[in-house]
Structure formats: C-alpha cells, structure tokens
Amino acid sequence: MHKRSVVGVCHGPRCADYGGRVLAIELMQQDIEVEALDCQSLCQHGPIARMDGAICHHASLEQVLCRLIG
C-alpha cells in the first residue's frame, strides 16, 4: 500500500493543539512508523509532518498517505 518510511510528527504544544498527536495515532493505526519530533518552530503551519526530509504543513492523514504512496 505504501512505501516503508518513518514519518516525523511534531509534538510541540501548538502542533499537538492542532492535531499532531492525533495524526501520529492515526498513522500508527495505518502501520506507519512515527517519530515524535520536538517543536519545529513552524507553529502557524501546524500540525507538521516530516517525510524524507520534506515538511508537510497543516498535515492530515490523507496528505501524508498521498505523499507516501506517490
């Protein structure tokens, strides 16, 4: 279904408020390895996900899955 990759999800206070921790749980439920990132100082763009060095702003499960598949 998707390439095996680690997705970093910011767990800083702002990203957590914007759904970062929920996103991490959703990704783990999809059998995707998640790394909890410290604050990425991109609070206004939260939640932040990082895949293969690229940052995904306002990350959602759908966006992350599309990037992993595509």
ABEGO torsion letter per residue (X at the ends): XBBBBBBBBBABAAAAAAGAAAAAAAAAAAGBBBBBBBBAGAAAAOBBBBBGGBBBBGBBAAAAAAAAAX
